[in-house]
Amino acid sequence: MKQFEVPAAGCLDGVIVIDFTWVLSGPHASKMLADMGATVIKVEPYLVGANERHLLMTKTVNGVEQSSYSIGVNRGKKSISLDLKNPQAREIISEL
C-alpha cells in the first residue's frame, strides 16, 4: 500500500444511513460516511430544505438555489424533503 492510499473507501458499502443532521458537524460526518461507501439519504424539512442550503454564497444548481457549503457537505448523498408531522412521511422514513 502506498503511503497516502486511503483503504477506507468502500468499507461501508451496503450500509444505509438516514441523515437528519444540519449545519457543520452533522453534515460533515454523514459526508464522510458517504465517502466510505454508505448510501446516505438526507431528510430535509418540507418546502424549505436544510439550513445549510441558505448559508454563505448561493448558486443555482439544477434549478435549486443552494450554497457552496451545502454543495460540499451534501455531495454523494441522496435527499428527500418530508413534513415529519405527516403520518405518511413518517411511514416513508420507516420504510427507508
VOKEMAR-821500 format. One record per residue: residue in three letters; z, x, y of N, C-alpha, C in turn. Coordinates in pm, 1 decimal, always signed. Atoms other than C-alpha are relative to their C-alpha. Layout:
{rest ala&n.pz Z&n.px X&n.py Y&ca.pz Z&ca.px X&ca.py Y&c.pz Z&c.px X&c.py Y}
...
This chain:
{rest met&n.pz +0.0&n.px +84.7&n.py -118.5&ca.pz +0.0&ca.px +0.0&ca.py +0.0&c.pz +0.0&c.px +88.9&c.py +124.5}
{rest lys&n.pz +6.8&n.px -74.5&n.py -125.3&ca.pz -88.0&ca.px +126.4&ca.py +347.6&c.pz +127.8&c.px -22.8&c.py +79.7}
{rest gln&n.pz -123.8&n.px +4.1&n.py -76.6&ca.pz +192.3&ca.px +190.2&ca.py +594.2&c.pz +19.2&c.px -130.3&c.py +77.1}
{rest phe&n.pz -15.1&n.px +117.8&n.py -84.8&ca.pz +120.1&ca.px -114.6&ca.py +814.6&c.pz -51.4&c.px -127.3&c.py -65.6}
{rest glu&n.pz +47.9&n.px +118.1&n.py +71.2&ca.pz -4.5&ca.px -356.8&ca.py +549.1&c.pz +112.3&c.px -103.3&c.py -8.6}
{rest val&n.pz -99.0&n.px +107.6&n.py +3.6&ca.pz +172.2&ca.px -694.4&ca.py +551.7&c.pz -11.8&c.px -74.5&c.py -132.4}
{rest pro&n.pz +10.5&n.px +64.0&n.py +130.4&ca.pz +240.5&ca.px -807.4&ca.py +193.2&c.pz +43.0&c.px -146.0&c.py -0.5}
{rest ala&n.pz -53.4&n.px +136.1&n.py -2.3&ca.pz +398.3&ca.px -1137.7&ca.py +304.0&c.pz -108.1&c.px -107.2&c.py +10.0}
{rest ala&n.pz +105.6&n.px +99.8&n.py -17.8&ca.pz +65.7&ca.px -1309.5&ca.py +378.1&c.pz -28.4&c.px -70.6&c.py -131.6}
{rest gly&n.pz +28.9&n.px +79.1&n.py +118.9&ca.pz +16.9&ca.px -1591.9&ca.py +129.2&c.pz +119.8&c.px -25.1&c.py -89.3}
{rest cys&n.pz -115.2&n.px +17.6&n.py +88.4&ca.pz +367.7&ca.px -1576.9&ca.py -16.7&c.pz +53.7&c.px -143.0&c.py +2.1}
{rest leu&n.pz -44.7&n.px +139.7&n.py -5.7&ca.pz +428.3&ca.px -1939.3&ca.py +89.2&c.pz -112.1&c.px -98.5&c.py -32.5}
{rest asp&n.pz +108.5&n.px +89.7&n.py +41.3&ca.pz +100.6&ca.px -2079.0&ca.py -46.7&c.pz +57.7&c.px -113.0&c.py -84.3}
{rest gly&n.pz -47.3&n.px +115.5&n.py +75.3&ca.pz +164.9&ca.px -2430.9&ca.py -177.3&c.pz +124.9&c.px -64.9&c.py +57.1}
{rest val&n.pz -119.7&n.px +55.7&n.py -63.3&ca.pz +475.1&ca.px -2485.5&ca.py +39.0&c.pz -43.1&c.px -85.4&c.py +118.4}
{rest ile&n.pz +29.8&n.px +88.4&n.py -113.3&ca.pz +459.6&ca.px -2779.5&ca.py +282.2&c.pz +123.3&c.px -6.1&c.py +89.4}
{rest val&n.pz -107.7&n.px +2.8&n.py -98.4&ca.pz +671.5&ca.px -2764.0&ca.py +598.7&c.pz -29.4&c.px -111.1&c.py +99.5}
{rest ile&n.pz +12.0&n.px +104.1&n.py -102.0&ca.pz +725.3&ca.px -3070.1&ca.py +818.4&c.pz +75.7&c.px +51.6&c.py +122.2}
{rest asp&n.pz -52.2&n.px -67.4&n.py -119.3&ca.pz +782.8&ca.px -2932.7&ca.py +1169.5&c.pz +29.6&c.px -100.9&c.py +110.7}
{rest phe&n.pz -42.4&n.px +87.7&n.py -109.5&ca.pz +984.1&ca.px -3140.8&ca.py +1418.6&c.pz +47.0&c.px +82.3&c.py +120.1}
{rest thr&n.pz -54.7&n.px -88.1&n.py -103.3&ca.pz +1060.3&ca.px -2841.2&ca.py +1642.6&c.pz -77.1&c.px -10.1&c.py +131.2}
{rest trp&n.pz +66.4&n.px -4.7&n.py -129.3&ca.pz +978.5&ca.px -2797.4&ca.py +2010.8&c.pz +63.2&c.px +110.3&c.py +83.9}
{rest val&n.pz -35.8&n.px -103.7&n.py -97.1&ca.pz +998.1&ca.px -2516.9&ca.py +2268.8&c.pz +68.6&c.px +122.5&c.py -63.2}
{rest leu&n.pz -45.6&n.px -134.3&n.py +33.7&ca.pz +1049.3&ca.px -2149.7&ca.py +2187.2&c.pz +24.0&c.px +26.8&c.py -147.8}
{rest ser&n.pz -27.0&n.px -53.4&n.py +133.9&ca.pz +1225.6&ca.px -2057.3&ca.py +1862.0&c.pz -54.9&c.px -85.2&c.py -113.8}
{rest gly&n.pz +49.5&n.px +86.5&n.py +107.2&ca.pz +1128.6&ca.px -2360.4&ca.py +1651.1&c.pz -149.0&c.px +15.1&c.py -25.0}
{rest pro&n.pz +143.5&n.px -17.9&n.py +20.4&ca.pz +752.3&ca.px -2344.9&ca.py +1707.9&c.pz -37.8&c.px +141.1&c.py -46.2}
{rest his&n.pz +29.0&n.px -137.0&n.py +44.2&ca.pz +758.1&ca.px -1966.2&ca.py +1665.8&c.pz +35.3&c.px +17.2&c.py -147.7}
{rest ala&n.pz -41.4&n.px -11.5&n.py +140.5&ca.pz +948.2&ca.px -1993.0&ca.py +1336.2&c.pz -100.3&c.px -69.3&c.py -92.2}
{rest ser&n.pz +95.3&n.px +70.9&n.py +86.6&ca.pz +710.5&ca.px -2253.7&ca.py +1194.3&c.pz -137.8&c.px +66.6&c.py +2.9}
{rest lys&n.pz +125.8&n.px -76.5&n.py -5.2&ca.pz +413.4&ca.px -2044.2&ca.py +1313.6&c.pz +4.6&c.px +114.5&c.py -100.5}
{rest met&n.pz -12.7&n.px -109.5&n.py +96.6&ca.pz +545.9&ca.px -1754.1&ca.py +1105.8&c.pz -12.4&c.px -51.9&c.py -143.2}
{rest leu&n.pz +14.0&n.px +59.0&n.py +133.5&ca.pz +574.0&ca.px -1983.8&ca.py +802.8&c.pz -147.2&c.px -28.3&c.py -30.1}
{rest ala&n.pz +144.0&n.px +24.4&n.py +17.6&ca.pz +210.2&ca.px -2086.4&ca.py +855.4&c.pz -74.2&c.px +131.5&c.py -23.0}
{rest asp&n.pz +62.9&n.px -131.1&n.py +17.8&ca.pz +112.9&ca.px -1719.4&ca.py +887.2&c.pz +19.5&c.px +53.2&c.py -142.2}
{rest met&n.pz -28.5&n.px -44.8&n.py +136.5&ca.pz +271.0&ca.px -1661.8&ca.py +544.2&c.pz -59.1&c.px -93.3&c.py -105.3}
{rest gly&n.pz +72.9&n.px +82.6&n.py +95.3&ca.pz +57.9&ca.px -1935.1&ca.py +388.3&c.pz +48.9&c.px -142.0&c.py -16.6}
{rest ala&n.pz -49.5&n.px +137.3&n.py +12.4&ca.pz +269.5&ca.px -2250.9&ca.py +420.9&c.pz -93.6&c.px -95.7&c.py +73.4}
{rest thr&n.pz +70.3&n.px +106.0&n.py -72.1&ca.pz +98.0&ca.px -2574.7&ca.py +517.3&c.pz +102.9&c.px -61.8&c.py +93.1}
{rest val&n.pz -95.5&n.px +50.1&n.py -98.7&ca.pz +280.4&ca.px -2666.4&ca.py +838.9&c.pz -60.8&c.px -121.9&c.py +68.1}
{rest ile&n.pz +43.7&n.px +123.3&n.py -64.8&ca.pz +249.6&ca.px -3022.8&ca.py +966.9&c.pz +95.9&c.px -28.0&c.py +114.8}
{rest lys&n.pz -81.7&n.px +21.7&n.py -119.5&ca.pz +378.9&ca.px -3055.7&ca.py +1322.9&c.pz +0.2&c.px -148.0&c.py +34.2}
{rest val&n.pz -14.3&n.px +140.3&n.py -37.3&ca.pz +512.6&ca.px -3401.9&ca.py +1407.9&c.pz +32.5&c.px -4.1&c.py +149.0}
{rest glu&n.pz -15.9&n.px +6.1&n.py -145.1&ca.pz +472.5&ca.px -3476.5&ca.py +1778.9&c.pz +29.5&c.px -142.5&c.py +44.4}
{rest pro&n.pz -27.3&n.px +134.0&n.py -52.9&ca.pz +601.0&ca.px -3768.0&ca.py +1988.6&c.pz -129.0&c.px -75.4&c.py +30.9}
{rest tyr&n.pz +116.2&n.px +86.5&n.py -20.5&ca.pz +354.9&ca.px -4056.8&ca.py +2004.9&c.pz -37.0&c.px -6.5&c.py +147.7}
{rest leu&n.pz +63.4&n.px +8.1&n.py -132.6&ca.pz +129.4&ca.px -4058.5&ca.py +2314.9&c.pz +19.8&c.px +122.7&c.py +88.8}
{rest val&n.pz -22.6&n.px -110.5&n.py -94.1&ca.pz +289.0&ca.px -3761.6&ca.py +2498.2&c.pz -20.4&c.px +137.5&c.py -61.1}
{rest gly&n.pz +13.1&n.px -130.3&n.py +64.4&ca.pz +265.9&ca.px -3480.2&ca.py +2242.2&c.pz +125.3&c.px +83.9&c.py +17.3}
{rest ala&n.pz -114.5&n.px -90.7&n.py -6.9&ca.pz +504.7&ca.px -3189.1&ca.py +2209.5&c.pz +14.1&c.px +57.1&c.py +140.6}
{rest asn&n.pz -28.2&n.px -52.9&n.py -133.8&ca.pz +671.2&ca.px -3046.8&ca.py +2521.3&c.pz -79.9&c.px +125.1&c.py +32.1}
{rest glu&n.pz +67.4&n.px -126.3&n.py -29.3&ca.pz +505.1&ca.px -2707.4&ca.py +2481.9&c.pz -145.7&c.px -17.9&c.py +38.8}
{rest arg&n.pz +138.8&n.px +25.1&n.py -41.3&ca.pz +162.8&ca.px -2866.8&ca.py +2536.3&c.pz -13.4&c.px +0.0&c.py +152.3}
{rest his&n.pz +3.8&n.px +15.0&n.py -145.4&ca.pz +256.7&ca.px -2902.4&ca.py +2903.8&c.pz +60.6&c.px +119.6&c.py +74.2}
{rest leu&n.pz -60.3&n.px -117.6&n.py -62.6&ca.pz +412.8&ca.px -2558.6&ca.py +2967.5&c.pz -106.5&c.px +99.6&c.py +44.8}
{rest leu&n.pz +85.3&n.px -107.8&n.py -50.8&ca.pz +250.4&ca.px -2280.3&ca.py +3168.1&c.pz -139.9&c.px -48.5&c.py +34.7}
{rest met&n.pz +136.4&n.px +37.1&n.py -37.4&ca.pz -123.3&ca.px -2278.6&ca.py +3236.3&c.pz -59.9&c.px -92.1&c.py -105.6}
{rest thr&n.pz +61.3&n.px +91.5&n.py +95.3&ca.pz -320.6&ca.px -2559.8&ca.py +3079.7&c.pz -150.1&c.px +21.1&c.py -8.4}
{rest lys&n.pz +142.2&n.px -13.8&n.py +27.5&ca.pz -667.2&ca.px -2565.3&ca.py +2931.6&c.pz -39.7&c.px -118.9&c.py -86.6}
{rest thr&n.pz +46.2&n.px +109.8&n.py +83.8&ca.pz -875.1&ca.px -2841.9&ca.py +2774.9&c.pz -65.4&c.px +56.1&c.py -125.5}
{rest val&n.pz +51.9&n.px -43.4&n.py +129.5&ca.pz -939.0&ca.px -2781.5&ca.py +2403.8&c.pz -28.8&c.px -124.9&c.py -81.8}
{rest asn&n.pz +40.4&n.px +118.8&n.py +76.8&ca.pz -1132.7&ca.px -3041.7&ca.py +2203.7&c.pz +39.9&c.px -130.1&c.py +70.1}
{rest gly&n.pz -29.3&n.px +120.2&n.py -76.8&ca.pz -1075.9&ca.px -3294.3&ca.py +2482.0&c.pz +147.3&c.px -23.7&c.py +27.6}
{rest val&n.pz -144.2&n.px +14.9&n.py -20.6&ca.pz -697.3&ca.px -3239.0&ca.py +2488.7&c.pz +48.3&c.px +112.2&c.py +90.0}
{rest glu&n.pz -53.0&n.px -102.1&n.py -89.3&ca.pz -525.1&ca.px -3060.5&ca.py +2776.3&c.pz +127.4&c.px +57.0&c.py -61.1}
{rest gln&n.pz -119.4&n.px -63.8&n.py +53.2&ca.pz -272.6&ca.px -2808.2&ca.py +2648.0&c.pz +14.6&c.px +139.7&c.py +57.8}
{rest ser&n.pz -26.8&n.px -131.0&n.py -58.5&ca.pz -113.0&ca.px -2480.9&ca.py +2749.3&c.pz -38.4&c.px +112.4&c.py -94.8}
{rest ser&n.pz +29.6&n.px -116.6&n.py +83.2&ca.pz -199.0&ca.px -2134.2&ca.py +2629.3&c.pz +117.9&c.px +29.4&c.py -92.8}
{rest tyr&n.pz -119.2&n.px -16.0&n.py +84.5&ca.pz +159.8&ca.px -2115.4&ca.py +2499.0&c.pz -10.1&c.px -91.2&c.py -122.5}
{rest ser&n.pz +12.5&n.px +96.8&n.py +109.2&ca.pz +101.1&ca.px -2428.5&ca.py +2289.0&c.pz -106.2&c.px +43.3&c.py -100.0}
{rest ile&n.pz +107.9&n.px -45.0&n.py +88.1&ca.pz -224.8&ca.px -2293.5&ca.py +2151.7&c.pz +50.1&c.px +114.3&c.py -88.0}
{rest gly&n.pz -51.0&n.px -114.7&n.py +75.3&ca.pz -47.5&ca.px -1972.8&ca.py +2047.5&c.pz +101.2&c.px -36.7&c.py -106.3}
{rest val&n.pz -106.0&n.px +30.0&n.py +97.1&ca.pz +260.0&ca.px -2120.8&ca.py +1879.1&c.pz -40.3&c.px -105.2&c.py -101.9}
{rest asn&n.pz +40.9&n.px +104.5&n.py +94.5&ca.pz +71.6&ca.px -2403.8&ca.py +1708.6&c.pz -124.7&c.px +35.3&c.py -79.7}
{rest arg&n.pz +118.3&n.px -39.0&n.py +77.0&ca.pz -219.1&ca.px -2206.3&ca.py +1564.7&c.pz +33.5&c.px -3.3&c.py -148.5}
{rest gly&n.pz -18.8&n.px +4.0&n.py +144.4&ca.pz -263.7&ca.px -2255.8&ca.py +1194.1&c.pz +77.8&c.px -119.6&c.py -50.3}
{rest lys&n.pz -77.3&n.px +117.8&n.py +40.0&ca.pz -72.2&ca.px -2584.5&ca.py +1194.0&c.pz -88.4&c.px -123.8&c.py +5.2}
{rest lys&n.pz +58.7&n.px +133.1&n.py -12.2&ca.pz -184.3&ca.px -2937.9&ca.py +1129.6&c.pz +96.2&c.px -78.0&c.py +87.6}
{rest ser&n.pz -93.4&n.px +77.7&n.py -81.0&ca.pz -38.8&ca.px -3205.3&ca.py +1355.7&c.pz -28.0&c.px -148.7&c.py -14.2}
{rest ile&n.pz +9.3&n.px +145.3&n.py +1.7&ca.pz +28.3&ca.px -3574.6&ca.py +1366.9&c.pz +92.0&c.px -51.2&c.py +109.9}
{rest ser&n.pz -79.2&n.px +60.0&n.py -106.5&ca.pz +156.8&ca.px -3790.4&ca.py +1651.7&c.pz +52.3&c.px -133.7&c.py -49.5}
{rest leu&n.pz -61.6&n.px +121.1&n.py +54.0&ca.pz +403.7&ca.px -4060.3&ca.py +1545.8&c.pz +112.5&c.px -49.6&c.py +89.6}
{rest asp&n.pz -115.0&n.px +62.3&n.py -64.6&ca.pz +651.0&ca.px -4303.8&ca.py +1701.3&c.pz +105.6&c.px -17.3&c.py -108.2}
{rest leu&n.pz -97.7&n.px +1.0&n.py +108.1&ca.pz +953.8&ca.px -4234.4&ca.py +1481.3&c.pz +94.1&c.px -119.8&c.py +3.8}
{rest lys&n.pz -76.2&n.px +125.3&n.py -2.6&ca.pz +1115.4&ca.px -4561.9&ca.py +1592.9&c.pz -68.8&c.px -107.1&c.py -83.9}
{rest asn&n.pz +79.2&n.px +94.4&n.py +78.1&ca.pz +841.5&ca.px -4740.4&ca.py +1399.1&c.pz +22.8&c.px +25.4&c.py -149.5}
{rest pro&n.pz -23.2&n.px -17.5&n.py +144.0&ca.pz +926.1&ca.px -4800.8&ca.py +1028.8&c.pz -121.8&c.px +54.8&c.py -74.6}
{rest gln&n.pz +120.4&n.px -51.1&n.py +66.2&ca.pz +563.8&ca.px -4732.4&ca.py +930.5&c.pz -14.2&c.px +151.1&c.py +21.0}
{rest ala&n.pz +6.1&n.px -143.5&n.py -27.9&ca.pz +582.0&ca.px -4390.4&ca.py +1096.2&c.pz +98.5&c.px +75.0&c.py -89.0}
{rest arg&n.pz -99.2&n.px -63.9&n.py +87.1&ca.pz +900.0&ca.px -4306.3&ca.py +904.2&c.pz -47.6&c.px +0.8&c.py -144.9}
{rest glu&n.pz +57.1&n.px +5.7&n.py +134.3&ca.pz +722.4&ca.px -4413.8&ca.py +586.7&c.pz -103.8&c.px +112.0&c.py -19.0}
{rest ile&n.pz +99.3&n.px -108.1&n.py +5.2&ca.pz +439.0&ca.px -4171.2&ca.py +665.6&c.pz +70.1&c.px +134.5&c.py -17.4}
{rest ile&n.pz -76.0&n.px -124.6&n.py +11.1&ca.pz +694.0&ca.px -3890.8&ca.py +711.4&c.pz +51.8&c.px +17.3&c.py -142.5}
{rest ser&n.pz -50.3&n.px -7.2&n.py +138.1&ca.pz +846.6&ca.px -3973.3&ca.py +371.9&c.pz -110.1&c.px +39.1&c.py -97.3}
{rest glu&n.pz +112.3&n.px -32.2&n.py +88.3&ca.pz +502.8&ca.px -3950.8&ca.py +211.1&c.pz -44.5&c.px +145.1&c.py +15.1}
{rest leu&n.pz +38.8&n.px -139.6&n.py -21.1&ca.pz +437.2&ca.px -3611.1&ca.py +367.3&c.pz +88.3&c.px +90.7&c.py -82.6}
